[in-house]
Amino acid sequence: MMDTSISIFNDVLAPVTPGPSSSNTAGTCRIAKVARQIFGAKPQRALIEMSTMGGFPTNFYGMKSDLAFIVGLMGKNATEYPLERAYEDANREGIEVEYKFTDELPGTPFELARLTLADENGRQMVIMAASTGGGSFVISEIDGCPVEIRGKHHELLVFLERSSSPEMEDLKDEIVAIIPTVNQAVCCEGRKYNLINIKSWQSFRPEQLTRIRGMKFVQATAYVKPEYMIIYNINRKPVFSNYREMLDYVNKQKISLWQAAIDYEISISGWTEDEVWAYAEKLLDISLFSMEKGMEEGFTFQGITKPMAHRLAGDLLTKPLLPMGMLSYGVPAALAVMEYGNAHGNIVCMPTGGSAGIIPGAIHAAGKTMGVSKSEKVKALLVAGLIGTFMFETNYSGEIGCQAEIGCATAMAAAALTHFMSPDAETCCNSASLAIQSLLGLICDPVAGLVQVPCLIRNMTGVAIALVVANASVCGFQARIPLDEMVDAILKVGEKIRMAESCGAYGTPTGCRLAGEYQKMSIRKTDL
């Protein structure tokens, strides 16, 4: 795996996607979109197979992966396309899609898929891929030829006749000599053919492609566009690479965490400070818009719950209930974002779709009760994003439990809330560690494969935990275990609780009944 720096905007406060799920909606759409580019044409038929032992069987239809795969196969961007039209439009475009769950594929990676694409002339290509959490993905094989495509480069695939390793290496050197923007060049040997994978920080010029296509052994080329905002450039080095280096950097520079976040993103992206700030502000605006839409009356979504954010927002402020302070604003705000995502509205995954309500809920509540400006909200979001980079090793993946989704999001929100009260970096990180301690071991157990039960209440209580640990931290309560060690604990605990959904809400008698009822009422179209 190529060592690439973790980006706040690529990997943490991302992706911007239709809800409800980052890995099951954004990840699957990206896989199919990239697969179409590798195939080099619109597929007429697509067979998408998934393991019966993986994560897809329980959540594939509930989290709308079927629709997202189709959107990608049509070459469309999910954020600009109404998911509910996917089957109809694929039929209109002449794309036949079949989904199949099979015992032939392994259960890991957790969300593994094998795509077999065919055109009208009978040409076929088999692509292995996996959605790896938080909207990230990897293409691992093309017709049995091992590759690693993650959407963070401009990628050129040069398909070759069968050739010896020395011949391939010589050809790779020739290609690199005419493309000065190469991050990495890899030779791959397969059963049907060999290929050279060129990863670049810039797109390829027409004259470069013409020269490459005329080289000895070259049969064809395929260009794969980046799927991320920030393109990796091997020449850019981050100002710090881990949690402890970040603390040293902040102390030496005598800056706040939000400024460290900007400095970090500038160092790996090449953006200006104004560009980084503007994009962070845009993400905040999208999240707050999602919250506002989710608060409206009248919208609906499919599933086993009904929209409640509008009612909750009113009741918490007007009914004779136990006083909740800022949570009276933060709890319904978190729920509103999640319910809007369930209606396929565009949300910012922070760091996942299943935890997208916690950070905007917390920041919104602070704005309502503490009178903080929009500028301060943007700073808090940048702090949350920076703290999230130190948790990326988890992939924020439900495969190792909801501790990696709700847990990481709550830790990020806790740091953001702490920043409103204290700019001290170690205090913010202490809050994040306390939040992880509070949620360590939380399993991923979505009933009926929906991002509803228990996901909605976990987003609401995540705001509450973030508030408690932020206040405790500012008052001097010590986590004792540093943030990086708690992230390691998530990984170790995650190995013990993989595939534990049958032990949680999902596996209860009522959970099973609700799943069965939802399955019966859902209109599933697995063949067009």
C-alpha positions as CSV (number, residue, x, y, z in Angstrom):
1,M,0.0,0.0,0.0
2,M,1.3,3.4,-0.9
3,D,1.8,5.7,2.1
4,T,-0.5,8.7,1.6
5,S,-1.2,11.4,4.1
6,I,-4.6,11.4,5.7
7,S,-6.6,14.5,4.6
8,I,-9.2,16.2,6.8
9,F,-11.3,16.9,3.7
10,N,-10.8,13.6,1.9
11,D,-10.9,11.2,4.8
12,V,-12.5,12.7,8.0
13,L,-15.1,15.4,7.2
14,A,-16.1,13.4,4.2
15,P,-17.6,12.3,1.9
16,V,-20.5,14.6,1.1
17,T,-23.1,12.0,0.0
18,P,-26.7,11.1,-0.1
19,G,-27.5,9.3,3.1
20,P,-27.9,7.1,4.9
21,S,-24.4,5.5,4.9
22,S,-20.9,6.5,3.8
23,S,-19.5,3.0,3.2
24,N,-22.7,1.5,1.8
25,T,-23.7,4.5,-0.3
26,A,-20.6,6.6,-1.2
27,G,-18.2,3.6,-1.1
28,T,-20.3,1.4,-3.4
29,C,-21.0,4.2,-5.8
30,R,-17.3,5.0,-6.1
31,I,-16.5,1.3,-6.7
32,A,-19.0,1.0,-9.5
33,K,-18.0,4.4,-11.0
34,V,-14.3,3.5,-11.1
35,A,-15.1,0.0,-12.4
36,R,-16.9,1.5,-15.3
37,Q,-13.8,3.7,-16.1
38,I,-11.5,0.6,-15.9
39,F,-13.9,-1.3,-18.2
40,G,-13.6,1.6,-20.6
41,A,-17.3,1.7,-21.7
42,K,-20.8,1.6,-20.5
43,P,-21.5,-2.0,-19.4
44,Q,-24.6,-3.7,-20.9
45,R,-24.7,-6.3,-18.1
46,A,-23.3,-6.2,-14.6
47,L,-23.3,-9.1,-12.1
48,I,-22.3,-7.9,-8.6
49,E,-21.6,-10.7,-6.2
50,M,-21.0,-10.4,-2.4
51,S,-20.1,-12.8,0.3
52,T,-22.8,-14.4,2.4
53,M,-20.3,-14.1,5.3
54,G,-19.6,-10.4,4.9
55,G,-21.4,-7.2,5.9
56,F,-23.6,-6.7,2.8
57,P,-26.3,-9.4,3.4
58,T,-27.6,-7.6,6.5
59,N,-27.6,-4.0,5.2
60,F,-27.4,-4.1,1.4
61,Y,-30.9,-3.0,0.6
62,G,-31.6,-1.1,3.9
63,M,-28.6,1.2,3.3
64,K,-29.4,1.5,-0.4
65,S,-26.2,-0.1,-1.7
66,D,-28.2,-1.5,-4.6
67,L,-29.1,1.9,-5.8
68,A,-25.6,3.3,-5.2
69,F,-24.0,0.6,-7.3
70,I,-26.3,1.4,-10.2
71,V,-25.6,5.1,-10.0
72,G,-21.9,4.4,-10.3
73,L,-22.4,2.0,-13.2
74,M,-24.2,4.8,-15.0
75,G,-21.1,7.0,-14.4
76,K,-23.0,9.5,-12.3
77,N,-22.2,11.4,-9.1
78,A,-24.5,10.3,-6.3
79,T,-24.6,13.7,-4.7
80,E,-26.2,15.1,-7.8
81,Y,-28.5,12.2,-8.7
82,P,-31.8,11.1,-7.1
83,L,-31.1,7.6,-5.9
84,E,-34.7,6.4,-6.2
85,R,-34.5,6.8,-10.0
86,A,-31.6,4.4,-10.3
87,Y,-33.4,1.2,-11.5
88,E,-35.6,3.1,-13.9
89,D,-32.7,5.1,-15.5
90,A,-30.5,2.0,-15.8
91,N,-33.2,0.3,-17.6
92,R,-33.6,3.3,-19.9
93,E,-29.8,3.3,-20.6
94,G,-29.8,-0.5,-21.3
95,I,-27.8,-1.6,-18.3
96,E,-28.9,-4.9,-16.8
97,V,-27.9,-5.4,-13.1
98,E,-28.0,-8.5,-11.1
99,Y,-27.1,-8.9,-7.4
100,K,-26.1,-12.2,-5.9
101,F,-24.9,-13.4,-2.5
102,T,-22.5,-16.3,-2.7
103,D,-20.5,-18.6,-0.4
104,E,-17.6,-18.6,-2.9
105,L,-16.3,-15.2,-1.7
106,P,-14.6,-14.8,1.7
107,G,-16.1,-12.8,4.5
108,T,-13.2,-10.4,4.6
109,P,-12.8,-7.6,3.6
110,F,-16.1,-7.0,5.3
111,E,-17.8,-5.4,2.3
112,L,-16.2,-7.2,-0.6
113,A,-17.8,-7.2,-4.0
114,R,-17.0,-9.0,-7.3
115,L,-18.2,-7.1,-10.3
116,T,-18.4,-8.9,-13.7
117,L,-19.0,-6.3,-16.4
118,A,-19.9,-7.2,-20.0
119,D,-20.6,-5.1,-23.2
120,E,-22.8,-5.7,-26.1
121,N,-20.0,-7.6,-27.9
122,G,-19.6,-10.1,-25.1
123,R,-16.3,-8.6,-23.8
124,Q,-16.0,-9.3,-20.0
125,M,-14.0,-8.0,-17.2
126,V,-14.0,-9.1,-13.5
127,I,-13.1,-6.6,-10.9
128,M,-12.6,-7.2,-7.2
129,A,-13.3,-4.3,-4.8
130,A,-14.2,-3.5,-1.2
131,S,-15.8,-0.6,0.5
132,T,-13.5,-0.1,3.5
133,G,-15.4,2.4,5.7
134,G,-16.2,6.0,5.8
135,G,-16.7,6.1,2.0
136,S,-13.2,4.8,1.2
137,F,-12.7,1.9,-1.1
138,V,-10.1,-0.2,-2.9
139,I,-10.0,-1.9,-6.3
140,S,-7.8,-4.9,-5.6
141,E,-8.0,-7.1,-8.8
142,I,-8.7,-6.7,-12.5
143,D,-9.2,-10.0,-14.2
144,G,-7.1,-11.6,-11.5
145,C,-4.3,-9.0,-11.9
146,P,-3.5,-7.5,-8.5
147,V,-3.8,-3.7,-8.3
148,E,-4.5,-1.1,-5.6
149,I,-6.7,1.8,-6.7
150,R,-8.2,4.0,-4.0
151,G,-9.3,7.1,-5.9
152,K,-6.6,9.5,-4.6
153,H,-4.5,9.8,-7.8
154,H,-5.0,10.2,-11.5
155,E,-4.5,6.6,-12.5
156,L,-3.4,5.2,-15.9
157,L,-3.8,1.5,-16.5
158,V,-1.6,0.3,-19.3
159,F,-2.8,-3.2,-20.4
160,L,0.0,-5.3,-21.9
161,E,0.4,-8.5,-23.9
162,R,2.0,-11.2,-21.8
163,S,5.6,-10.0,-21.3
164,S,8.5,-10.9,-19.1
165,S,9.2,-9.0,-15.8
166,P,12.3,-7.3,-17.2
167,E,10.4,-6.2,-20.3
168,M,7.6,-4.8,-18.1
169,E,10.1,-2.9,-16.0
170,D,11.8,-1.4,-19.0
171,L,8.5,-0.3,-20.4
172,K,7.5,1.2,-17.0
173,D,10.7,3.2,-17.0
174,E,9.9,4.5,-20.5
175,I,6.5,5.6,-19.4
176,V,7.7,7.3,-16.3
177,A,10.3,9.2,-18.4
178,I,7.5,10.9,-20.3
179,I,5.2,11.6,-17.3
180,P,7.1,13.9,-14.9
181,T,4.2,13.9,-12.4
182,V,4.3,10.3,-11.3
183,N,3.7,9.4,-7.7
184,Q,4.2,5.7,-8.2
185,A,4.5,3.2,-11.1
186,V,3.7,-0.4,-10.4
187,C,4.0,-3.5,-12.6
188,C,1.3,-6.1,-12.1
189,E,1.3,-9.7,-13.5
190,G,-2.0,-11.4,-14.1
191,R,-3.4,-14.6,-15.5
192,K,-4.8,-13.0,-18.7
193,Y,-2.5,-10.1,-19.2
194,N,0.0,-7.9,-17.4
195,L,-0.5,-4.2,-16.7
196,I,1.4,-1.1,-15.5
197,N,-0.4,1.2,-13.1
198,I,0.7,4.8,-13.2
199,K,-0.4,7.0,-10.3
200,S,0.0,10.8,-11.0
201,W,-0.8,14.0,-9.2
202,Q,-1.9,15.5,-12.5
203,S,-4.1,14.3,-15.3
204,F,-2.4,12.9,-18.4
205,R,-1.9,14.9,-21.6
206,P,-3.2,13.6,-24.9
207,E,0.3,13.5,-26.4
208,Q,1.5,11.4,-23.5
209,L,-1.3,8.9,-23.9
210,T,-0.6,8.7,-27.7
211,R,3.0,7.9,-27.2
212,I,2.2,5.2,-24.5
213,R,-0.4,3.5,-26.7
214,G,2.2,3.2,-29.5
215,M,4.7,1.4,-27.3
216,K,5.6,-2.2,-27.7
217,F,3.4,-4.7,-25.8
218,V,0.7,-2.1,-25.1
219,Q,-2.8,-3.4,-25.9
220,A,-5.0,-0.7,-24.4
221,T,-5.1,2.0,-21.7
222,A,-7.7,3.1,-19.2
223,Y,-7.8,6.4,-17.3
224,V,-9.4,6.5,-13.8
225,K,-10.2,10.0,-12.5
226,P,-9.7,10.7,-8.8
227,E,-12.7,10.3,-6.5
228,Y,-11.4,12.7,-3.9
229,M,-11.1,16.5,-3.5
230,I,-7.4,16.5,-2.7
231,I,-5.0,14.6,-5.0
232,Y,-2.0,13.0,-3.4
233,N,1.3,14.5,-4.4
234,I,4.5,12.6,-3.4
235,N,6.4,15.9,-3.1
236,R,4.1,17.3,-0.4
237,K,5.0,16.4,3.2
238,P,2.7,16.9,6.1
239,V,3.8,19.3,8.8
240,F,3.2,16.5,11.3
241,S,2.3,12.9,10.9
242,N,0.8,11.7,14.2
243,Y,-0.8,12.8,17.4
244,R,2.4,13.4,19.4
245,E,4.1,15.3,16.5
246,M,1.0,17.5,16.3
247,L,1.2,18.4,20.0
248,D,4.9,19.3,19.5
249,Y,4.0,21.4,16.5
250,V,1.3,23.3,18.3
251,N,3.5,24.0,21.2
252,K,6.5,25.2,19.1
253,Q,4.4,27.3,16.8
254,K,2.3,28.7,19.7
255,I,-0.9,28.2,17.7
256,S,-4.4,26.8,18.3
257,L,-5.6,23.5,17.0
258,W,-7.8,25.0,14.3
259,Q,-4.7,26.8,12.9
260,A,-2.7,23.5,13.1
261,A,-5.6,21.9,11.1
262,I,-5.3,24.6,8.4
263,D,-1.5,24.3,8.3
264,Y,-1.7,20.5,8.0
265,E,-4.2,20.6,5.2
266,I,-2.2,23.2,3.3
267,S,0.9,21.0,3.6
268,I,-0.7,18.0,2.0
269,S,-3.1,19.7,-0.5
270,G,-1.2,22.7,-1.8
271,W,-4.3,24.8,-1.2
272,T,-4.1,28.3,0.2
273,E,-5.3,29.2,3.7
274,D,-8.3,30.9,2.3
275,E,-9.2,27.9,0.2
276,V,-9.0,25.6,3.2
277,W,-11.1,27.9,5.3
278,A,-13.7,28.3,2.5
279,Y,-14.1,24.6,2.1
280,A,-14.5,24.0,5.9
281,E,-17.1,26.7,5.9
282,K,-18.9,25.0,3.0
283,L,-19.0,21.7,4.9
284,L,-20.4,23.5,7.9
285,D,-23.1,25.1,5.7
286,I,-24.0,21.7,4.1
287,S,-24.4,20.1,7.5
288,L,-26.5,22.9,8.9
289,F,-28.6,22.8,5.8
290,S,-29.1,19.1,6.4
291,M,-30.2,19.9,9.9
292,E,-32.6,22.5,8.8
293,K,-34.2,20.3,6.2
294,G,-34.4,17.4,8.7
295,M,-36.3,19.7,11.1
296,E,-39.0,20.5,8.6
297,E,-42.4,18.9,8.7
298,G,-43.7,16.7,5.9
299,F,-40.7,14.8,4.6
300,T,-40.7,11.0,4.9
301,F,-38.3,8.1,4.6
302,Q,-38.7,4.3,4.5
303,G,-37.8,2.2,7.4
304,I,-39.0,1.2,10.9
305,T,-39.0,4.7,12.4
306,K,-40.8,7.9,11.6
307,P,-39.3,11.4,11.4
308,M,-39.2,12.9,14.9
309,A,-36.7,15.7,14.8
310,H,-39.3,18.5,14.3
311,R,-41.4,17.3,17.2
312,L,-38.5,16.7,19.5
313,A,-37.1,20.2,18.8
314,G,-40.4,21.7,20.0
315,D,-41.1,19.4,22.9
316,L,-37.7,19.7,24.5
317,L,-38.1,23.5,24.7
318,T,-41.8,23.6,25.7
319,K,-42.8,20.5,27.7
320,P,-42.2,20.2,31.4
321,L,-39.2,17.8,31.1
322,L,-35.9,17.4,32.9
323,P,-33.7,20.4,32.0
324,M,-31.1,19.6,29.4
325,G,-29.5,22.9,28.7
326,M,-27.7,23.1,25.3
327,L,-28.7,19.4,24.7
328,S,-32.3,20.7,24.0
329,Y,-30.8,22.1,20.8
330,G,-28.1,19.6,20.1
331,V,-30.1,16.4,20.4
332,P,-32.8,17.3,17.9
333,A,-30.2,18.8,15.6
334,A,-28.2,15.5,15.5
335,L,-31.4,13.6,14.9
336,A,-32.5,16.0,12.1
337,V,-29.2,15.4,10.2
338,M,-29.6,11.6,10.5
339,E,-33.3,11.6,9.4
340,Y,-32.5,13.8,6.4
341,G,-29.8,11.3,5.5
342,N,-32.4,8.5,5.8
343,A,-34.5,10.4,3.2
344,H,-31.4,10.3,0.9
345,G,-30.6,14.0,1.5
346,N,-27.0,15.1,1.1
347,I,-25.1,15.0,4.3
348,V,-21.4,15.4,5.3
349,C,-20.1,12.2,6.8
350,M,-18.3,13.1,10.0
351,P,-16.6,10.7,9.8
352,T,-19.3,8.4,8.6
353,G,-23.0,8.6,7.5
354,G,-24.0,6.6,10.5
355,S,-22.5,9.2,12.8
356,A,-23.1,12.3,10.7
357,G,-25.4,14.1,13.3
358,I,-23.1,14.3,16.3
359,I,-20.6,17.0,15.3
360,P,-23.1,19.4,13.7
361,G,-25.5,18.8,16.5
362,A,-22.8,19.7,19.1
363,I,-21.6,22.8,17.2
364,H,-25.2,24.0,16.5
365,A,-26.0,23.7,20.2
366,A,-23.0,25.7,21.2
367,G,-24.0,28.4,18.7
368,K,-27.5,28.6,20.2
369,T,-26.5,28.7,23.9
370,M,-23.0,30.2,23.9
371,G,-23.5,32.8,21.2
372,V,-20.4,31.7,19.2
373,S,-19.9,33.3,15.8
374,K,-19.9,31.4,12.5
375,S,-16.2,31.9,12.4
376,E,-15.8,30.1,15.7
377,K,-18.0,27.3,14.5
378,V,-15.7,26.8,11.5
379,K,-12.7,26.7,13.8
380,A,-14.4,24.1,15.9
381,L,-15.2,22.0,12.8
382,L,-11.5,22.2,11.8
383,V,-10.5,21.0,15.3
384,A,-12.9,18.0,15.0
385,G,-11.5,17.2,11.6
386,L,-7.9,17.3,12.8
387,I,-8.6,15.0,15.8
388,G,-10.3,12.6,13.4
389,T,-7.1,12.2,11.4
390,F,-5.5,10.4,14.3
391,M,-8.3,7.8,14.3
392,F,-8.2,7.0,10.6
393,E,-6.5,3.7,11.3
394,T,-9.9,2.4,12.3
395,N,-11.3,3.4,8.9
396,Y,-14.3,4.5,11.0
397,S,-15.7,1.1,10.0
398,G,-18.6,-0.7,11.6
399,E,-16.7,-3.9,10.9
400,I,-14.9,-3.3,14.2
401,G,-18.0,-2.0,15.9
402,C,-19.9,1.3,16.2
403,Q,-17.1,2.4,18.6
404,A,-15.3,3.3,15.4
405,E,-18.2,5.4,14.1
406,I,-20.2,6.8,17.0
407,G,-17.1,6.6,19.2
408,C,-14.8,8.5,16.8
409,A,-17.5,11.1,16.0
410,T,-18.2,11.7,19.7
411,A,-14.4,12.1,20.3
412,M,-14.2,14.6,17.5
413,A,-17.3,16.5,18.8
414,A,-15.9,16.5,22.3
415,A,-12.7,18.2,21.1
416,A,-14.7,20.7,19.1
417,L,-16.8,21.6,22.2
418,T,-13.7,21.8,24.4
419,H,-12.2,24.3,21.9
420,F,-15.1,26.7,22.5
421,M,-14.0,26.9,26.2
422,S,-10.2,26.3,26.1
423,P,-7.8,26.6,23.1
424,D,-5.3,24.2,24.9
425,A,-4.5,21.3,22.5
426,E,-3.9,18.8,25.2
427,T,-7.2,19.6,26.9
428,C,-9.0,19.0,23.6
429,C,-7.2,15.7,23.1
430,N,-8.0,14.7,26.7
431,S,-11.7,15.2,25.9
432,A,-11.4,13.0,22.8
433,S,-9.7,10.3,24.8
434,L,-12.5,10.4,27.5
435,A,-15.1,10.1,24.8
436,I,-13.5,7.0,23.4
437,Q,-13.3,5.5,26.9
438,S,-17.1,6.2,27.2
439,L,-17.9,4.2,24.1
440,L,-15.2,1.6,23.8
441,G,-16.7,-1.8,22.8
442,L,-19.9,-0.4,21.3
443,I,-21.1,-2.9,18.6
444,C,-22.6,-2.2,15.2
445,D,-26.1,-3.7,15.2
446,P,-28.4,-1.9,12.8
447,V,-31.9,-3.4,12.9
448,A,-33.1,-4.4,9.4
449,G,-29.8,-3.1,8.0
450,L,-31.1,0.5,8.3
451,V,-29.4,3.5,9.8
452,Q,-32.2,4.0,12.3
453,V,-32.3,1.6,15.3
454,P,-30.1,2.1,17.3
455,C,-28.2,4.6,15.1
456,L,-30.5,7.5,15.6
457,I,-30.5,7.4,19.4
458,R,-26.7,6.9,19.4
459,N,-26.2,10.1,17.5
460,M,-28.4,12.0,20.0
461,T,-26.6,10.5,23.1
462,G,-23.2,11.1,21.3
463,V,-23.9,14.8,21.6
464,A,-24.6,14.4,25.3
465,I,-21.4,12.4,25.9
466,A,-19.4,15.0,24.0
467,L,-20.8,17.7,26.3
468,V,-20.1,15.8,29.5
469,V,-16.5,14.9,28.7
470,A,-15.7,18.4,27.3
471,N,-16.9,20.0,30.6
472,A,-15.1,17.4,32.7
473,S,-11.9,17.9,30.7
474,V,-11.9,21.7,31.1
475,C,-12.5,21.2,34.8
476,G,-9.3,19.2,35.0
477,F,-10.6,15.6,34.9
478,Q,-7.8,13.5,33.3
479,A,-8.3,10.7,30.8
480,R,-4.9,9.3,31.9
481,I,-4.8,7.2,28.7
482,P,-3.6,9.4,25.8
483,L,-5.6,9.6,22.6
484,D,-3.3,7.5,20.4
485,E,-3.4,4.6,22.9
486,M,-7.2,4.7,23.0
487,V,-7.3,4.5,19.2
488,D,-5.1,1.4,19.5
489,A,-7.7,0.1,22.0
490,I,-10.5,0.6,19.4
491,L,-8.6,-1.7,17.0
492,K,-7.8,-4.4,19.6
493,V,-11.4,-4.4,20.9
494,G,-12.7,-4.4,17.3
495,E,-11.0,-7.7,16.7
496,K,-13.1,-9.2,19.4
497,I,-16.4,-7.8,18.4
498,R,-16.5,-8.3,14.7
499,M,-19.8,-9.6,13.3
500,A,-21.4,-9.2,16.7
501,E,-24.7,-7.6,15.5
502,S,-26.6,-10.8,16.3
503,C,-25.8,-10.2,19.9
504,G,-27.3,-6.7,19.9
505,A,-30.5,-4.9,19.0
506,Y,-30.4,-6.6,15.6
507,G,-30.6,-10.1,17.0
508,T,-33.5,-9.5,19.6
509,P,-36.9,-11.1,18.9
510,T,-38.4,-7.7,18.1
511,G,-35.4,-6.7,16.0
512,C,-35.8,-9.8,13.9
513,R,-39.6,-9.2,13.6
514,L,-39.0,-5.6,12.5
515,A,-36.4,-6.7,10.0
516,G,-38.9,-9.3,8.6
517,E,-41.7,-6.8,8.3
518,Y,-39.4,-4.2,6.6
519,Q,-38.2,-6.9,4.1
520,K,-41.8,-7.7,3.2
521,M,-42.9,-4.1,2.6
522,S,-39.8,-3.2,0.7
523,I,-40.0,-3.4,-3.1
524,R,-36.8,-5.0,-4.1
525,K,-35.7,-5.1,-7.7
526,T,-32.6,-7.2,-8.0
527,D,-33.0,-7.9,-11.7
528,L,-33.8,-5.4,-14.4
